[in-house]
Amino acid sequence: MHDQPLPRSIGELEVQRASAPKSKAEERARYFNTGNAFDLKLPPVPGESFIDEPRRALDPRTPTGVISCDRSQQLGCKFPATTPLVLTRYARIRAGESLETIFRASGVVVYVIAGQGSTECGDERIDWQRGDLFVLPGSSSHRHKAGESDAVLWIVTNEPQLMFEHLQPPLAGDSLTEIVHFTSDEMSRQIQLLYRIGRSDDIAGSALILSSQEQEASRNVLPTLTVAMNTLPPGKSQRPHRHNSVAVALVIQGENCYSVVDGKRKDWAPWATTVTPATSMHSHHNEGTQFAMFLIVQDGGIYYHARAMGFAFADAAG
């Protein structure tokens, strides 16, 4: 052990093992230090937009099925992931056909991009149409059926979060959520209420935060996922800010709109899934003539629970 010269700093020390292990348990032990344990470099979260996936989902030639927004290779994940804790998909269901899904997740968030239909989960069924959003319990089987025209859905889960620790979702009957249905009409009514009342400058935009009876105390839609329908009037911009959660957004209505993320402009595309990396300084801008609408899912519940959301405006972050 002393034949080779010692490194100049403990930061250059390689991982250490027990010198004379007496059991397999001792042999499995590894030793780091304050110099070499905290320099782990993970691949950054790509701050990109998924454009090809919605094009395929909206193509009338695409058969019934799902299209994943998977960046696991770039993230260095051993499981499908859009961000380290979130996975998004598009689903196309041909008219009159059904799509069966079951996800290893705490819950499932679904937004209806096009069409109308129904979803069955256990002994409950909901009928949905374009612009609706609904939440389903994880681990349960879901049967989505399109009506007289093709349907396109945007599906978000926290599967990567569970896969990271090889966890199983709650069993049926012990789910973290029941079916929750947010209709397009009711969301529009609630958004109009926000604009009738108005807000002060210390509030970050006029977003409708969606929650449920089970998660009302936390204001989340699932324990670790937050969901917001964000809006931006024509000619307006959202004040630059940052937070520790990743934001995965679906562009619902955003002609001549763009975001600025860490100084780089990102133009919006119809029905694109956009990713805003954690801690990045970002703002949203509407240079069009219509209200901008974009649905945002964040892994914010984890950071709220840890008291570490780290929200700050650009002029207050230092």
Buried (B, 14 or more C-beta within 10 A) or exposed (E): EEEEEEEEEEEEBEEEEBEEEEEEEEEEEEEBEEEBEEEEEEEEBEBBBBBEBBBEBBEEEBEBBBBBBBBBEEBEBEBBBBBBBBBBBBBBBBBEBBBEBEBBBBBBBBBBBBBBBBBBBBEEEBEBBBBBBBBBBBBBEBEBBBBEEBBBBBBBBBBBBBBBEEEEBBEEEEBBBBBBBBBBEEBBEBBEEBEEEEEEEEEBBBBBBBBBEBBEEBEBBBBBBBBBBBBBEBEBBBBBBBBBBBBBBBBBBBBBBBBBBEEEEBEBBBBBBBBBBBBBBBBBBBEBEEBBBBBBBBBBBBBBEEEEBEBBBEEEEE
